Amino acid sequence: MERIKIYTDGACRGNPGKGGWGVFIINGQKSKKIFGGKIETTNNEMELTAAIKGLEFFNSPTDLDLYTDSKYVMDGINDWIHNWKKNGWKTANKKPVKRSNLWIELDKLNKFHDVKWYWIKGHSGDIGNDMADELANQGIDSL
């Protein structure tokens, strides 16, 4: 069975400011678009929220390819999170990890599903990433 593709993106007008997240899911010939927004947030929070919302969409363990243009999300879920968990959700500088509640949720969902993570350059003409960006901006506009 073919893996389902999830494209995620976050956006913010002002940082902090009004923010939105967008998720574009491709499952064979079918696609799904979801988005939302938050009045006072940051770009990083919206990037994390987009990834969480994309993974939350599936109720049972699923094989997923998740594409993000956020190095923050990619580095966090693939590298930094291991030490954060080992150090009681503290950074190397012994400070609390920002947005640890979102990282904990993302980690839980990442373990629930079989997720392969891919970084993609933003605004590079990739159709899935462009759609996720458009949806994130719709999230802002919906506020």
C-alpha positions in Angstrom: 0.0 0.0 0.0 1.3 3.5 -0.9 2.2 5.8 1.9 0.0 8.8 2.5 1.7 12.2 1.9 1.2 15.1 4.3 2.4 18.6 3.5 2.4 21.0 6.5 3.1 24.7 6.9 2.7 27.5 9.4 2.5 31.2 8.9 2.5 34.3 11.0 1.7 37.9 10.4 3.9 39.5 12.9 6.0 37.2 15.1 4.3 37.0 17.5 1.1 37.9 15.8 -1.9 36.3 14.0 -0.9 32.9 12.8 -2.2 30.0 10.8 -1.4 26.4 10.0 -2.2 24.4 6.9 -2.2 20.7 6.1 -2.5 19.2 2.6 -3.0 15.4 2.6 -2.7 13.2 -0.5 -3.9 9.7 -0.4 -3.7 8.2 -3.9 -6.2 10.1 -6.0 -7.9 11.7 -3.0 -6.8 14.8 -1.2 -7.9 16.7 1.9 -7.2 20.3 3.0 -7.4 21.4 6.6 -6.4 24.7 8.3 -6.8 26.8 11.4 -5.5 29.9 13.1 -4.6 31.5 16.4 -4.9 35.2 17.3 -1.6 35.5 19.2 1.1 33.0 18.3 4.5 32.5 16.7 5.6 31.0 13.4 7.3 28.1 15.2 4.2 27.3 17.1 2.2 27.3 13.9 4.7 25.0 12.2 4.5 22.5 15.1 0.7 22.8 15.2 0.5 22.0 11.4 2.5 18.8 11.9 0.4 17.8 14.9 -2.9 18.4 13.1 -1.7 16.5 10.1 -0.8 13.4 12.2 -3.9 13.8 14.4 -6.1 13.5 11.3 -5.5 9.7 11.3 -7.1 7.7 14.1 -5.3 4.4 13.5 -1.6 3.8 12.9 -0.8 4.9 9.4 2.3 4.9 7.1 2.9 8.6 6.5 5.4 10.8 4.6 5.4 14.2 6.2 6.8 17.1 4.3 7.7 20.4 6.1 9.7 23.5 5.1 10.5 24.1 8.8 14.1 23.2 9.8 13.0 23.9 13.4 10.4 21.1 13.2 12.8 18.7 11.3 15.7 19.2 13.6 13.5 19.1 16.7 11.7 15.8 15.9 14.8 14.1 14.4 17.6 15.3 16.6 17.0 17.7 19.5 14.1 15.8 21.1 16.2 12.9 22.2 18.3 15.0 24.5 15.3 17.1 25.6 13.6 14.0 26.8 16.8 12.6 28.5 17.3 16.0 30.2 13.7 16.3 31.5 12.6 18.7 28.8 15.6 21.1 29.3 17.8 22.5 26.6 21.6 22.0 26.6 21.7 25.4 28.5 19.4 23.9 31.2 16.5 26.1 30.2 13.0 24.7 29.7 12.3 23.7 26.1 9.9 26.2 24.5 6.6 24.8 23.5 7.4 21.5 25.2 3.7 20.7 25.3 3.6 20.7 21.5 6.8 18.7 21.2 5.4 16.1 23.6 2.3 15.8 21.5 4.2 15.6 18.3 6.5 12.9 19.7 3.5 10.8 20.8 1.9 11.0 17.4 5.3 10.3 15.7 5.5 7.1 17.6 1.9 6.2 17.0 2.3 6.3 13.2 5.1 5.2 11.0 6.3 8.7 9.9 9.1 9.4 7.5 10.1 13.1 7.7 11.2 15.2 4.7 12.4 18.7 4.6 11.4 20.7 1.5 12.5 24.2 0.6 9.6 26.6 1.1 8.3 28.7 -1.8 10.2 26.6 -4.3 7.3 25.6 -6.6 6.5 22.3 -4.9 2.8 21.9 -5.4 2.1 20.2 -2.0 4.2 22.8 -0.1 2.6 25.7 -1.9 -0.9 24.3 -1.1 0.0 24.0 2.6 1.3 27.6 2.6 -2.0 28.8 1.0 -3.9 26.9 3.6 -1.9 28.4 6.5 -2.7 31.8 5.2 -6.4 30.9 4.9 -6.1 30.0 8.6 -4.9 33.5 9.4 -7.6 35.0 7.1 -10.3 32.9 8.9 -9.6 34.7 12.3 
